Amino acid sequence: MALYALLDFDTLKKYDISIEEFIKTAKGLKAKILQYRDKNSSFEEKLKRIKKIRKLWKKTLIINDEIDLLPFADGIHIGQEDLVYLCEEFQINKIEMIELLKNSEKLKIKSEKLNINLFNLDLVNTTSKKIVGLSTHNKEEIIEANKLPLDYIGLGAYRPTTTKDTNNILGKKVIDLIKYSYHPVAIIGGVKIYDKIPANFKVVGSDICKLMSSRLRKKEIFKKKLKSL
């Protein structure tokens, strides 16, 4: 079970942790994937940060929701409501939308046809297909996701989490639900670093920050003791 590190910028601010520190810890924990999620910053701020992340993180980089940032990442993770919104925005079905996200050059052309200036950017990595992941919360959504050309699904929430609304807590039910997916499964929502779940990935964000915060506090206490000697 591989670690999929969630760099949620609001959580980093809460624990007073820098992007550099988080990525260093993610590397130390041997994370395979890093996702950048930022719900409240301006696009300019997000763009600046993802460029920094791209320099620091050389493995797979996923962005959350915002297709404007897709040229700077290896893929995107979207929610059920996001997928519905995008289908309505681009006036295509779910299969076509997933394929559009996977092929960023086609997405650029489509955006221009709709007069949506999403890609007035210095594009990077536009030649390779993008990874697309979709959040799921129950058996019905998993079976529906099986019909889509996804690269993986997120399944949860495993536990309650403060980073987003989680009305549907699955707990150990995820173990039974995993078997219904034709796609690789990443367990999401309140997952801890040392959880053992029979899935392909576990998405961990807050627990990494808590671990780092605890270590930083211990360092500060140790420094104060040294000064007092």
Secondary structure, DSSP 8 states (H G I E B T S, - for coil): -EEEEEEEHHHHHHTT--HHHHHHHHHHTT-SEEEEE-SSS-HHHHHHHHHHHHHH--SEEEEES-GGGGGGSSEEEE-HHHHHHHHHHHT--HHHHHHHHH-HHHHHHHHHHTT-----S---S-SS--EEEEEE-SHHHHHHHTTS--SEEEE--SS--SSS------TTHHHHHHTT-SS-EEE-SS--TT---SSSEEEESHHHHHHHHHHHHHHHHHHHHHHH-
